[in-house]
Amino acid sequence: MSKFIISGFADEIAKDLHTQIATLRKLGIGFVEMRNVNGKQLVEHDLDEVKEIKKVLDDNGIKLSAVGSPIGKIGIKDDFTPHFDKFKHTVEIAQLLQTKYIRMFSFFIPRGEEADWYEDEVINRWSKFVNYIKGTDIVLLHENEKDIYGDVPERCKNLLDKMNFNYVKGIFDPANFVQCKVDTLKAFNILKDKIVYMHIKDAIFETGKVVPSGEGDGHVAEILKMLADSGFEGFLSLEPHLETGDIAVGGAEKFEIAYNALMSIINSLDVEIL
């Protein structure tokens, strides 16, 4: 039986950790994908601050599904050295918070230029990431995202194929593909062997507006059914984006709307839900 583990970007509930945790516990969610906490990005916290965050999480029985990092969300022409230093710090944070997953991206492409022109530099930078984490239990998760090299499934697959599969796997975000005018069913069939982690949000093809799961054109229900039938065991991470369609504190009410929409889909599937 497949196992779906529910997580989410709790920074969309509130900025402060205690308020985030209150909603997670109310909904019975035991994991968080931590992106922003207590007013700044997780990866901007020093290690002493991270230790304090871990203590609060431990006291409340919450674990990390992944570090929701911004690594790879710089321009492909931007200076890589300080960004690589941030990556090293992010690895330390993931190890301290006892999660093996780091969410990552594949660099913004200059407007008006072809992403394929930058393939070699993307692969070069990702190879440095991978070489750094060899010998650890860290797994780098590439997320499809608008305007980066891996914004369409073919380039996502190319990146994942060229990296060591033991260290690099894929996050599938239906709404992001919809916003890139990609058929998510086609994308899923291209990437399904690489996917170990889902971001749960949906979007309208015509406008790009983010909506609760099942209300858009992301084929979320069909994709989750295919995952359930495949024996998938992994995280479904709620990323509501219902306030502005982008990162915003939408509050507990909108987070619960996103949660209920997801549960209305997966409660009908033959899966174990954690």
N, C-alpha and C positions, 0 to 999 in steps of 0.2 A: 504493500500500500504506500502511495506517495505521502510525503510529510511536508506540509506547508507551515513554515514558522513565520509568524507575523511580527514585523518590525515597523519602524517609521521614522521620518524626519520630525522629531519632536520640537525642533525650533519653530515649526509652523504653528505650534500651540501657543508658545510664549517664549520670551527671551531667557528667563531664568530657569535654572534646572529644576528647582522644587516644584514649580507650576507645571513644567513639562511632565515630571514624574507623576503628579497627581492624576493627570488625564490618562497616562499610560496605565496606571494601576486601576483606575476606574473601568477601563475597557479590557482589562486582563491581558495587556500586552507586556511581555517580559523582556523585550529587546528594543534598543534604539539605534538608529543609524545617526551618529552624532556629527553634525555639520557646524552649527553655531550654538554656543552655550554661554550664558551669562554675559551676553553683549558683544561677543567676538567669535571669530572662527575657532574651532577646537584647535587647529594646527597653529594658531597664534598664541596659545597658552604655553607657559613654560612647564617644565616637568613637575615642579612643586604644585602648581595649580592643577595639573592633571591628576596628581595623587589625591588632591582634595575632591576632585570630581569623582574619581573612582570610589572613594570612601562613601560619598552620598549615594552613588549607584549601588554599591554593595549593601549599604544599610537598607535599601529599598527593594532589593532583589531584582535589579535591572542589569542586564548585560548588553554589551555592544554587539550588534550584528556586523557593523563595519564602521570604519572611519570615513565619513562623508567628505573626503578631502577635495580641495580645488587643484590638486596636482595635475598638470597638463592643461590647465585653463589659462594659458598665456599665449601670446602670439608665437608662431613658429619661428619668427625672426627675432624675438626678444632674447635677451641675455639668459642663457640656460644655467649659468653657474649659481646664482643666488636661488634659483628655483630648485636646483638639485639639492642645495643645502636644506631648503624647506622640506623636500622629500625625505631626506635623512632624518630630520626631526619628526616628521610624520610617522616614519617607521618606528621610532622610539616610542611615540605616543601609542601606536597600535599595540606594541608589545606590552607596554605598561597597563593598558586597558584590557589586555588579554583577548584581543580579537585578531584573527588571521587575515581579515579582509580590509583592503584599502581601495576605496572608489577613486577612479582616475579618468583622465581624458587624454585626447591625442592632439591638442594644440590648435588654436584658431588659425585659419588660413586667411591671408590678406584678401580683402574684398575685391572681387573682380578677377581673381586669379584661380587657376585650377588646382584642386587639392592634390591631384596626382603628381604635380611638379615637385611636391615636397615630401613624397613618400620616403626617400632615402633619409632625410633629416628626421622624420618622425620615427622611423625604425631605429636610427642611431640613438636617439634620445631614450626610446623605450628599452633598447638593449642595455643602456647604462642603468636604468631603473632595475631591470631584471638581474643584471650582474651584481648589483648591490645587495639584493635580498636573497641571493643563493645561499643555501646553508641555514636559512631560517624557515619558519613555517608560514611566512607571510605570502599571501596570494594577492596579486594586483588585479583588480576588476576594471576592465575598460567599459565605460558607459557611452552609448551613442548619444550625441548631443549636437544641437544646431551649430553650424558654422565651423566645426572642427574637422580634422581629417576624417575621423570615423563618424560621419553624420549619415552615411548610407550603409546598408548592410554589406555590400561588396567590399568596401574599404575596411569596415570592422573586421570582416572575415580575413582579409589580407593581413591586417595587423596581428590578429590572434594566431593565424597560421604561421607567421614568421617568428613569433615569440615561442619560448619553451612553454608548452601547454601545462606543465606542472606548476608553473609560477604565474601564468597569466590566463585569466578566464574572462567571461563576458557578463555584463549586466544588460538586461533587455528593458528598455523604457518605451512602451507603446506610444505615449503622447509625444515624446521627442521625435519619433519616426513620423508620426502624423504631421507634425509641424514642419517636417522636411519633405512633405508630400510623398511619403513612402507608404506602400501597402504593407501593413504590419504582418499580415499572414505570409506574404512573400518573404519579408525580412526574417520572420521567425523560422521559416523552413530553411533559409540559408544559414542561420546562426544556431539552430537548436542544439547542435552537438557541443557548442561552446558555452552555453548559458548555464550559470549556476546560481543566478541571483536575479530577482525581478524588482523593478521599480513600478509601483502601482499608481498610475494616473492615466487618464484618457483625454482625448482632445477631438475637436471638430475639424474635419479635413479642410473645409472651405475657409474657416476663419482662424484656425489655430488655437481657439479658446479651449482652456483646460476645463474639464467637467468630471463629475464622479464616474467611476468605472462602470462601463456598460451603457453610458449615455452619449458616447462619442463614436468615432470611427476607428478606434484602436483595436477592435476585435478582442477585447480583454477577456471576455468569457470564453471565447473559442480557444485562445492561447492557454488560458489556465486549464481548460479541459484537456488539451493536448499534453500539458505538463503532468496533469494528474494521471493520465493514461500511460505516460512514459516512465513512471516510477520516480519522478523528480523528488528530491529531498533538499529543501533549501529555503531561503528567506524570500518573503514577499514584503517589500518595504514601502509603506504608504508615503507618498509625496504629494499631498493634496493640491497645492498651488491653486486653491479655489478663491483666493483673495484678489490676486492681480494676474494670475497665470504665470507668475514667476515667484522667486523666493520672497515670501512675505509672511508675517505673523498673522495668519488668518484666524487664530483663536481655536479654543477647544471645540466650539460648535461645528466649525467647518472640518476640523480633523475628524470628528465623530461622523459627519456626513460621509466623508471618504471611507472611513472604517466600515460603516454600515453598508455602503455600496459594495465594497469588496466582499463582506461576509454574505451578502445576499447572493453573490455568485458562487462562492466556494462551499457554502453550506449544502448545495445540491450535488457536490462532487464526492466521489468515493476517496476521500483523503483524510489523513490525520491532521488536525489543526492544533498548533501549539502557539 
